[in-house]
Amino acid sequence: MIDVTTLKDASVKFSEFLRNQKRASATILAYSNDITQLITFLSEKGVTAASAVNYPLLEEFKANLEKKSYTPKSISRKINSLKTFFKFLKESGVIDNDLATSVTHPKYETKPPRVLSKLEYRALRDTCRGDGRISALVELMLQTGIRIGEVANLTLEDYQENGIYIKPFESHEGRTIPLNKAAKDALDRYLAERPKVKEKALFVTKTGHPFLIRNIRSSIERYFEMAGIKDAKVNDLRHTWVYHHLAAGTPLVTISRLAGHKRISTTEKYLKLIGEKKENNIKLEEL
């Protein structure tokens, strides 16, 4: 049992608990932000003690999110956060009853992964061709399915002769992803113009600092806009890689391993797209 009475103190203990459980840093940050939002809402109601929270207040918080035009998917995620938080409080002996178990999730339709069409990734490549760094980033992500966080963490020594080594990170195991000619050529062109700095990060800014995740995302999404590609996100490059390899007949287990999926069911969700699209046999490196 822990000696916590205020929601703010409970939130700190909750974050410590998540870190001890080896949860991903992005997950911890998301949970922390969601719980902070709940605490702010409750404090405006004069409620600061964990034991003073009741079910009507949680429903009022949910209604407030709807009023602020949060999407059903976002609200559902925040409800997951508060359910995990109150379960922790109950199991820690801070509260007697877990009131969050009765809070329901809003219904929403789960959209299938966004896969770029042949015309879209040709347009993206053409648009960023004059920017060696972004061109290399796009090609690497499109040809390997690497996550944006993984590409931001790459160092010069991770670029091997025929592959990219992804170091173990939090709950993700290390793995080596083979590089085809398209990816190698794009990386070699970038490295020829990369600033000659001591920084070990593979992708750097013009001043020699690591190219951060947020800057990678905003830069690539700006090129999406310039290429006239609507409703696309950086992670869609990864979706496109998974889809086309499965469509080309690469074994599901192989794709799951190379993608770094923890569960093969994550990879399986792409299978239902195979019969819905006509560009099944396209090789990305040939475009």
C-alpha positions as a Markdown table, in Angstrom:
| # | Residue | x | y | z |
|---|---|---|---|---|
| 1 | Met | 0.0 | 0.0 | 0.0 |
| 2 | Ile | 1.2 | 3.5 | -0.8 |
| 3 | Asp | 0.5 | 6.6 | 1.2 |
| 4 | Val | -1.1 | 8.8 | -1.4 |
| 5 | Thr | -4.1 | 11.1 | -0.9 |
| 6 | Thr | -4.0 | 13.7 | -3.6 |
| 7 | Leu | -4.6 | 13.0 | -7.3 |
| 8 | Lys | -1.4 | 14.8 | -8.2 |
| 9 | Asp | 0.7 | 12.6 | -5.9 |
| 10 | Ala | -1.1 | 9.6 | -7.2 |
| 11 | Ser | -0.3 | 10.6 | -10.7 |
| 12 | Val | 3.4 | 10.7 | -9.9 |
| 13 | Lys | 3.3 | 7.2 | -8.3 |
| 14 | Phe | 1.3 | 6.0 | -11.3 |
| 15 | Ser | 4.1 | 7.2 | -13.7 |
| 16 | Glu | 6.7 | 5.4 | -11.5 |
| 17 | Phe | 4.6 | 2.3 | -11.7 |
| 18 | Leu | 4.5 | 2.4 | -15.5 |
| 19 | Arg | 8.2 | 2.9 | -15.7 |
| 20 | Asn | 8.8 | -0.1 | -13.5 |
| 21 | Gln | 6.5 | -2.1 | -15.8 |
| 22 | Lys | 8.9 | -1.2 | -18.7 |
| 23 | Arg | 6.1 | 0.6 | -20.6 |
| 24 | Ala | 7.1 | 2.5 | -23.6 |
| 25 | Ser | 8.1 | 6.2 | -23.0 |
| 26 | Ala | 5.5 | 7.3 | -25.5 |
| 27 | Thr | 2.8 | 5.3 | -23.6 |
| 28 | Ile | 3.9 | 6.8 | -20.3 |
| 29 | Leu | 3.8 | 10.3 | -21.7 |
| 30 | Ala | 0.3 | 9.8 | -23.2 |
| 31 | Tyr | -1.1 | 8.4 | -20.0 |
| 32 | Ser | 0.5 | 11.2 | -18.0 |
| 33 | Asn | -1.0 | 13.9 | -20.2 |
| 34 | Asp | -4.4 | 12.3 | -20.1 |
| 35 | Ile | -4.4 | 11.9 | -16.3 |
| 36 | Thr | -3.1 | 15.5 | -15.9 |
| 37 | Gln | -6.1 | 16.6 | -18.0 |
| 38 | Leu | -8.4 | 14.7 | -15.7 |
| 39 | Ile | -6.8 | 16.2 | -12.6 |
| 40 | Thr | -7.1 | 19.7 | -14.0 |
| 41 | Phe | -10.8 | 19.2 | -14.8 |
| 42 | Leu | -11.5 | 17.8 | -11.3 |
| 43 | Ser | -9.5 | 20.5 | -9.5 |
| 44 | Glu | -11.8 | 23.1 | -11.2 |
| 45 | Lys | -14.6 | 21.2 | -9.5 |
| 46 | Gly | -12.9 | 21.5 | -6.2 |
| 47 | Val | -11.8 | 17.8 | -6.2 |
| 48 | Thr | -8.2 | 17.1 | -5.4 |
| 49 | Ala | -8.3 | 13.9 | -3.3 |
| 50 | Ala | -8.3 | 10.5 | -5.1 |
| 51 | Ser | -10.9 | 9.3 | -2.6 |
| 52 | Ala | -13.3 | 12.1 | -3.5 |
| 53 | Val | -13.7 | 11.1 | -7.1 |
| 54 | Asn | -17.0 | 9.5 | -8.0 |
| 55 | Tyr | -18.6 | 8.0 | -11.1 |
| 56 | Pro | -20.7 | 11.1 | -12.0 |
| 57 | Leu | -17.5 | 13.2 | -12.1 |
| 58 | Leu | -15.9 | 10.7 | -14.5 |
| 59 | Glu | -18.9 | 10.8 | -16.8 |
| 60 | Glu | -18.9 | 14.6 | -16.6 |
| 61 | Phe | -15.2 | 14.5 | -17.7 |
| 62 | Lys | -16.1 | 12.3 | -20.6 |
| 63 | Ala | -18.9 | 14.6 | -21.6 |
| 64 | Asn | -16.6 | 17.6 | -21.4 |
| 65 | Leu | -14.2 | 15.9 | -23.9 |
| 66 | Glu | -17.1 | 15.5 | -26.3 |
| 67 | Lys | -18.1 | 19.1 | -25.8 |
| 68 | Lys | -14.5 | 20.1 | -26.7 |
| 69 | Ser | -14.8 | 18.2 | -30.0 |
| 70 | Tyr | -12.4 | 15.4 | -29.2 |
| 71 | Thr | -12.8 | 12.5 | -31.7 |
| 72 | Pro | -14.4 | 9.3 | -30.4 |
| 73 | Lys | -11.1 | 7.6 | -30.9 |
| 74 | Ser | -9.2 | 10.2 | -28.8 |
| 75 | Ile | -11.8 | 10.0 | -26.1 |
| 76 | Ser | -11.6 | 6.2 | -26.0 |
| 77 | Arg | -7.8 | 6.4 | -25.6 |
| 78 | Lys | -8.2 | 8.8 | -22.7 |
| 79 | Ile | -10.7 | 6.5 | -21.1 |
| 80 | Asn | -8.2 | 3.7 | -21.4 |
| 81 | Ser | -5.7 | 5.9 | -19.5 |
| 82 | Leu | -8.1 | 6.7 | -16.7 |
| 83 | Lys | -9.2 | 3.1 | -16.4 |
| 84 | Thr | -5.6 | 2.0 | -16.0 |
| 85 | Phe | -5.0 | 4.8 | -13.5 |
| 86 | Phe | -8.0 | 4.0 | -11.3 |
| 87 | Lys | -7.2 | 0.2 | -11.5 |
| 88 | Phe | -3.7 | 1.1 | -10.2 |
| 89 | Leu | -5.2 | 3.2 | -7.3 |
| 90 | Lys | -7.5 | 0.4 | -6.4 |
| 91 | Glu | -4.8 | -2.2 | -6.4 |
| 92 | Ser | -2.5 | 0.1 | -4.4 |
| 93 | Gly | -5.1 | 0.6 | -1.7 |
| 94 | Val | -5.6 | 4.3 | -2.4 |
| 95 | Ile | -9.3 | 3.9 | -3.2 |
| 96 | Asp | -11.8 | 1.2 | -2.1 |
| 97 | Asn | -13.7 | 0.9 | -5.4 |
| 98 | Asp | -12.6 | 1.2 | -9.0 |
| 99 | Leu | -15.3 | 3.6 | -10.4 |
| 100 | Ala | -13.7 | 3.8 | -13.8 |
| 101 | Thr | -14.8 | 0.2 | -14.7 |
| 102 | Ser | -18.3 | 1.5 | -15.4 |
| 103 | Val | -17.2 | 4.3 | -17.8 |
| 104 | Thr | -18.0 | 3.1 | -21.3 |
| 105 | His | -16.0 | 3.8 | -24.5 |
| 106 | Pro | -17.6 | 5.8 | -27.4 |
| 107 | Lys | -18.3 | 3.8 | -30.5 |
| 108 | Tyr | -16.1 | 4.6 | -33.5 |
| 109 | Glu | -15.1 | 2.9 | -36.7 |
| 110 | Thr | -11.5 | 1.7 | -36.9 |
| 111 | Lys | -10.0 | 2.8 | -40.3 |
| 112 | Pro | -7.8 | 0.3 | -42.1 |
| 113 | Pro | -4.1 | 1.3 | -42.5 |
| 114 | Arg | -3.5 | 4.0 | -45.1 |
| 115 | Val | -1.5 | 2.6 | -48.0 |
| 116 | Leu | 0.0 | 5.0 | -50.5 |
| 117 | Ser | -0.9 | 4.4 | -54.1 |
| 118 | Lys | 1.7 | 4.0 | -56.9 |
| 119 | Leu | 1.0 | 7.6 | -58.0 |
| 120 | Glu | 1.2 | 8.9 | -54.5 |
| 121 | Tyr | 4.7 | 7.6 | -53.6 |
| 122 | Arg | 6.0 | 8.4 | -57.1 |
| 123 | Ala | 4.8 | 12.0 | -56.5 |
| 124 | Leu | 6.3 | 12.1 | -53.0 |
| 125 | Arg | 9.7 | 10.9 | -54.4 |
| 126 | Asp | 9.7 | 13.4 | -57.2 |
| 127 | Thr | 8.8 | 16.2 | -54.9 |
| 128 | Cys | 11.6 | 15.6 | -52.4 |
| 129 | Arg | 14.2 | 14.5 | -54.9 |
| 130 | Gly | 16.1 | 17.8 | -54.6 |
| 131 | Asp | 16.4 | 17.4 | -50.8 |
| 132 | Gly | 18.9 | 14.7 | -50.2 |
| 133 | Arg | 18.2 | 14.2 | -46.5 |
| 134 | Ile | 14.4 | 14.0 | -46.8 |
| 135 | Ser | 14.7 | 11.9 | -49.9 |
| 136 | Ala | 16.9 | 9.4 | -48.0 |
| 137 | Leu | 14.5 | 9.4 | -45.1 |
| 138 | Val | 11.5 | 8.7 | -47.3 |
| 139 | Glu | 13.3 | 6.0 | -49.2 |
| 140 | Leu | 14.6 | 4.3 | -46.1 |
| 141 | Met | 11.2 | 4.3 | -44.4 |
| 142 | Leu | 9.4 | 3.2 | -47.6 |
| 143 | Gln | 11.9 | 0.4 | -48.4 |
| 144 | Thr | 12.4 | -1.0 | -44.8 |
| 145 | Gly | 9.2 | -0.1 | -42.9 |
| 146 | Ile | 11.3 | 1.4 | -40.1 |
| 147 | Arg | 9.5 | 3.5 | -37.5 |
| 148 | Ile | 10.0 | 7.2 | -37.3 |
| 149 | Gly | 11.4 | 6.9 | -33.7 |
| 150 | Glu | 13.8 | 4.2 | -34.9 |
| 151 | Val | 15.1 | 6.2 | -37.9 |
| 152 | Ala | 15.7 | 9.2 | -35.6 |
| 153 | Asn | 17.8 | 7.0 | -33.3 |
| 154 | Leu | 20.0 | 5.6 | -36.1 |
| 155 | Thr | 23.8 | 6.3 | -35.9 |
| 156 | Leu | 26.4 | 6.2 | -38.6 |
| 157 | Glu | 27.6 | 2.8 | -37.3 |
| 158 | Asp | 24.1 | 1.4 | -37.6 |
| 159 | Tyr | 24.4 | 1.7 | -41.4 |
| 160 | Gln | 26.0 | -1.6 | -42.4 |
| 161 | Glu | 27.0 | -2.9 | -45.8 |
| 162 | Asn | 23.7 | -4.6 | -46.6 |
| 163 | Gly | 21.4 | -3.5 | -43.8 |
| 164 | Ile | 20.3 | -1.2 | -41.1 |
| 165 | Tyr | 20.7 | -2.3 | -37.5 |
| 166 | Ile | 17.9 | -1.2 | -35.2 |
| 167 | Lys | 19.2 | -1.1 | -31.6 |
| 168 | Pro | 17.0 | -2.6 | -28.8 |
| 169 | Phe | 14.8 | 0.2 | -27.4 |
| 170 | Glu | 12.5 | -0.1 | -24.4 |
| 171 | Ser | 10.3 | -3.2 | -25.0 |
| 172 | His | 11.5 | -3.6 | -28.7 |
| 173 | Glu | 14.2 | -6.1 | -29.5 |
| 174 | Gly | 17.1 | -5.3 | -31.8 |
| 175 | Arg | 17.0 | -6.4 | -35.4 |
| 176 | Thr | 18.7 | -6.0 | -38.7 |
| 177 | Ile | 16.7 | -5.0 | -41.8 |
| 178 | Pro | 18.2 | -5.7 | -45.2 |
| 179 | Leu | 18.6 | -2.8 | -47.6 |
| 180 | Asn | 17.8 | -2.9 | -51.3 |
| 181 | Lys | 19.5 | -0.9 | -54.0 |
| 182 | Ala | 17.0 | 2.0 | -53.8 |
| 183 | Ala | 17.5 | 2.5 | -50.1 |
| 184 | Lys | 21.3 | 2.2 | -50.3 |
| 185 | Asp | 21.6 | 4.6 | -53.2 |
| 186 | Ala | 19.4 | 7.2 | -51.4 |
| 187 | Leu | 21.5 | 6.8 | -48.2 |
| 188 | Asp | 24.8 | 7.0 | -50.0 |
| 189 | Arg | 23.7 | 10.2 | -51.8 |
| 190 | Tyr | 22.7 | 11.8 | -48.5 |
| 191 | Leu | 26.0 | 10.7 | -46.8 |
| 192 | Ala | 28.0 | 12.3 | -49.6 |
| 193 | Glu | 26.4 | 15.7 | -48.7 |
| 194 | Arg | 25.9 | 15.2 | -44.9 |
| 195 | Pro | 27.6 | 17.9 | -42.9 |
| 196 | Lys | 31.1 | 16.8 | -41.7 |
| 197 | Val | 30.4 | 16.9 | -38.0 |
| 198 | Lys | 31.3 | 14.8 | -35.0 |
| 199 | Glu | 27.7 | 14.0 | -34.3 |
| 200 | Lys | 27.1 | 10.2 | -34.5 |
| 201 | Ala | 23.4 | 10.5 | -35.5 |
| 202 | Leu | 22.9 | 9.3 | -39.1 |
| 203 | Phe | 20.5 | 12.1 | -39.9 |
| 204 | Val | 21.5 | 15.6 | -38.7 |
| 205 | Thr | 20.5 | 19.2 | -39.3 |
| 206 | Lys | 22.5 | 21.7 | -41.3 |
| 207 | Thr | 24.2 | 22.8 | -38.1 |
| 208 | Gly | 25.1 | 19.2 | -37.2 |
| 209 | His | 22.6 | 18.5 | -34.5 |
| 210 | Pro | 20.5 | 15.3 | -34.5 |
| 211 | Phe | 17.4 | 15.5 | -36.7 |
| 212 | Leu | 14.6 | 15.1 | -34.1 |
| 213 | Ile | 11.4 | 13.1 | -34.5 |
| 214 | Arg | 9.1 | 16.1 | -34.5 |
| 215 | Asn | 11.2 | 17.8 | -37.2 |
| 216 | Ile | 11.4 | 14.6 | -39.3 |
| 217 | Arg | 7.6 | 14.3 | -39.1 |
| 218 | Ser | 6.9 | 17.9 | -39.9 |
| 219 | Ser | 9.4 | 17.9 | -42.8 |
| 220 | Ile | 8.0 | 14.8 | -44.5 |
| 221 | Glu | 4.4 | 15.9 | -44.0 |
| 222 | Arg | 5.2 | 19.2 | -45.6 |
| 223 | Tyr | 6.4 | 17.2 | -48.7 |
| 224 | Phe | 3.2 | 15.2 | -48.6 |
| 225 | Glu | 1.4 | 18.6 | -48.9 |
| 226 | Met | 3.7 | 19.8 | -51.7 |
| 227 | Ala | 3.1 | 16.5 | -53.6 |
| 228 | Gly | -0.7 | 17.0 | -53.3 |
| 229 | Ile | -1.1 | 13.8 | -51.2 |
| 230 | Lys | -4.0 | 14.3 | -48.8 |
| 231 | Asp | -4.7 | 12.7 | -45.4 |
| 232 | Ala | -1.3 | 11.0 | -45.3 |
| 233 | Lys | 1.0 | 10.7 | -42.3 |
| 234 | Val | 4.6 | 9.6 | -41.9 |
| 235 | Asn | 3.6 | 6.2 | -40.6 |
| 236 | Asp | 1.8 | 5.5 | -43.9 |
| 237 | Leu | 5.2 | 4.9 | -45.4 |
| 238 | Arg | 5.5 | 1.9 | -43.0 |
| 239 | His | 2.0 | 0.8 | -43.8 |
| 240 | Thr | 2.8 | 0.9 | -47.5 |
| 241 | Trp | 5.9 | -1.2 | -46.9 |
| 242 | Val | 4.1 | -3.9 | -44.9 |
| 243 | Tyr | 1.2 | -4.1 | -47.4 |
| 244 | His | 3.3 | -4.4 | -50.6 |
| 245 | His | 5.6 | -7.1 | -49.1 |
| 246 | Leu | 2.6 | -9.1 | -48.0 |
| 247 | Ala | 1.0 | -8.6 | -51.4 |
| 248 | Ala | 4.2 | -9.8 | -53.1 |
| 249 | Gly | 4.0 | -13.0 | -51.1 |
| 250 | Thr | 6.6 | -12.4 | -48.4 |
| 251 | Pro | 5.8 | -14.7 | -45.4 |
| 252 | Leu | 3.8 | -13.1 | -42.7 |
| 253 | Val | 6.3 | -14.2 | -40.0 |
| 254 | Thr | 9.1 | -12.6 | -41.9 |
| 255 | Ile | 7.3 | -9.3 | -42.3 |
| 256 | Ser | 6.3 | -9.3 | -38.6 |
| 257 | Arg | 9.9 | -9.9 | -37.5 |
| 258 | Leu | 11.4 | -7.2 | -39.8 |
| 259 | Ala | 8.7 | -4.7 | -38.8 |
| 260 | Gly | 9.4 | -5.3 | -35.2 |
| 261 | His | 5.7 | -6.1 | -34.4 |
| 262 | Lys | 5.3 | -7.6 | -30.9 |
| 263 | Arg | 2.3 | -9.7 | -32.0 |
| 264 | Ile | 1.8 | -11.3 | -35.4 |
| 265 | Ser | -1.9 | -10.2 | -35.2 |
| 266 | Thr | -0.6 | -6.6 | -35.8 |
| 267 | Thr | 0.7 | -7.8 | -39.1 |
| 268 | Glu | -2.3 | -9.9 | -40.0 |
| 269 | Lys | -4.6 | -6.8 | -40.0 |
| 270 | Tyr | -3.0 | -5.8 | -43.4 |
| 271 | Leu | -4.1 | -9.1 | -45.0 |
| 272 | Lys | -7.7 | -8.0 | -45.6 |
| 273 | Leu | -6.4 | -5.1 | -47.7 |
| 274 | Ile | -4.7 | -7.5 | -50.2 |
| 275 | Gly | -7.8 | -8.4 | -52.1 |
| 276 | Glu | -9.1 | -4.8 | -52.0 |
| 277 | Lys | -6.3 | -3.3 | -54.1 |
| 278 | Lys | -5.1 | -3.9 | -57.6 |
| 279 | Glu | -1.5 | -3.0 | -57.2 |
| 280 | Asn | -0.6 | -6.3 | -55.6 |
| 281 | Asn | 2.6 | -7.1 | -57.4 |
| 282 | Ile | 4.4 | -3.8 | -57.3 |
| 283 | Lys | 8.0 | -3.7 | -56.1 |
| 284 | Leu | 8.6 | -0.4 | -54.4 |
| 285 | Glu | 12.3 | -0.3 | -55.3 |
| 286 | Glu | 11.4 | -0.5 | -59.0 |
| 287 | Leu | 9.3 | 2.7 | -59.0 |
